[in-house]
Amino acid sequence: MNMISTPALPAARVSTTRPQLRIVIVGHVDHGKSTLVGRLLHETGSLPEGKLEMLKAVSARRGMPFEWSFLLDALQTERDQGITIDTTQIRFRTSSREVVLIDAPGHAEFLRNMITGASQADGAVLIIDALEGVRDQTRRHGYLLHLLGIKQVAVVVNKMDRVEFSAARFAEISEEISAHLNGLGVIPHAVIPISARDGDGVAARTERATWYVGPTVVEALDALEPARPLEELPLRLPVQAIYKFDDRRIVAGRIESGGLAAGDEIVIMPAGKIAKIRSVEGWPQTPVAGRQSAGRSVGITLDRELFVERGDIIAHAGSSPRDTRRLRARVFWLHHKPLSKDDAILVRVGPKETRATVVAIEKAVDPGELSSVENKSIGRNHVGEIDISLATPIAADPHIDNPRTGRLVIEVGGRIAGGGLVLSVDAGQRAIPVDIVPVESALRPDERSARYHHNGAVVWLTGLPASGKSTLARALERRLFTRGGSPVLLDGDTLRAGLNSDLGFSAVDRSENIRRLAEVATHLARNGHVAIVAAVSPSREDRAAARRIADSVFREIYVATPPEVCESRDPKGHYAKARSGTLPSFTGIGNDYQPPLASELTIDTSTRSLTDATDEIERMLEKTGILFDELADLAANI
């Protein structure tokens, strides 16, 4: 992104209280965006001293007439091709405010870059060539502004000199574009006739348009309202990384909205873990004193050891974003293959990404059409509203509540395929009967962890029948209980005799058996317990589904005891020679068993004592943030 800096202003004009307005300027290629921006810089006295004269001299040496757009075309490739291919931010001042003008590309091929520019704006200037009129790309840009939630738009009809400042031609264009924008719910604040090249209507009225009584471009910009300052919105700190320095675990990220200070009570979403900020770290000064506000990159330490990962969002307790597995979004699609129902996609909200499935598509239209026809899929450069089912929970806000955490990006095949706004969270949940109201626990996660000395977790032991899963699970249960914890054993066979007694052993029933186990275990984990699951769970896909349900609290242990050793034990893994025929299910399950590809821990009980194996599980739980490190010292002294 190119940046043109405004020159230093006299001290009398400097004010720290002037509002800042971010405006994106969009329109069809060659309709004169860059020319208008150059003119605005000149008319507001915002050009560096000597800049205009230098560019005129360069143009003369090249034997070409000077163009105001040269002020923007900073890249040589752009000058060679005569088009703008990047977004450029220009700062200047009007009589009442600071303006950050974002010049976005107009070519259809550069819509990705335009989305990047427009997504940062509070309002927009939509430019139209008076001779060419409203084009398909103009309508598409209008729809894109609607997609990005931009409600404040000033329309500029440029090159009026080419139609001899015809009031009739201006009225025709004004009526057509106003009808299009009104249909999108975007009300144009003004439609302004100008000649950016000659300066008519940019900062002053001229004799060539005496019939026009509305504002100039500069006056129209002054009439637009800046967005609510990010500092006034609730705290949103997406986690970018976690660093280990000496004895500190520093959680780092950029404050997108709100502010924070040491001592604040915060919640980490989507897990809902509570902690207090122990310190705010900086470089070279550490710790940093005072309150840190939106726009600052910070590192914080917490008053307790919690499992935090990239993509989590830190907020103040009581004003956190929603955690959800369902989103409704309005998206602009860029991929060559249309987006259809049931498509698998990757969704990214800030640094958090998750696999997802499109479960519904509505209002899929071509924004270039005047009378849009709704489709069942979203084609390239088209817009639609979709419901998305997420494989793992994320924390997000509706865009109307917080634009910084209310936008999403969609990837397909490792490339950006679309983007848009979060309209609502938990989309599609209205089908739940109204008399079913989930009730949350009266106890906070931090209260439970303070008592149990651990965070909630699902410890999933998988392996062949008789590999020693249940024996290990019982030993771990006893160990955690001795430490003052709250372990709960969920043995697969035990639940088969009760909760899952209605299930058989088909592939579908086995998947449902694992789903129920995972749901029960996750419920226990969310209430602060360590759910220890001992289940063969032969299908790798079923275990992956269990991991998605439990999300960040899932820890898989592969009990990798060799088949020949398992056959020498009784069905629950004890070291007693089994009689022939006592393991009727072993052959079927053994042949179908799919070992984990990447478990948190692998243990072969044929080469380890029960105490050693339990010790290793305990160390893994400490290392991954389930058990508190300080308890290891306590246990050593018991």
Buried (B, 14 or more C-beta within 10 A) or exposed (E): EBEBEBEEEEEEEEEEEBEEBBBBBBBBBBBBBBBBBBBBBBBBEBBEEEBBEEBEEEBEEEEEEBBBBBBBBBBEEBBEEEBBBBBBBBBBBBEEBBBBBBBBBBBBEBBEBBBBBBBBBBBBBBBBBBEBBBBBBBBBBBBBBBBBBBBBBBBBBBBBBBBEBBBEBBEBBBEBBBEBBEBBEBEBBBBBBBBBBBBBBBBEBBEBBEEBEBBBBBBBBBBBEBBEEBEEBBBBBBBBEBEEEEEBBBBBBBBBBBBBBBEBEBBBBBBBBBBBBBBBBBEEEEBBEEEBBBEBEBBBBBBBBBBBBBBBBBBBBEEBBBBBBBBBBBBBBBBEEBBEEEBEBBBBBBBBBBEBBBBBBEEBBBBBEEEBEEBEBBBBBBBBBBBBBBBBBBBBBBBEBBBBBBBBBBBBEEEBBBBBBBBBBBBBEEEEEEEEEEEEEEEBBBEBBEEBBBBBBBBBBBBBBBBBBBBBBBBBBEBBEEBBBBBBBBBBBBBBEEBBEEBEEEEEEBBBBBBBBBEBBBBBBBBBBBBBBBBBBBBBEBBBBBBBBBBBBBBBBBBBBEBEBBBEBBBBBEEEEBEEEEBEEBEEBBEEBEEBEEBBBBBBBBEBEEEEBBBBBBEBBBEBBBBBEEBEEEBEEE
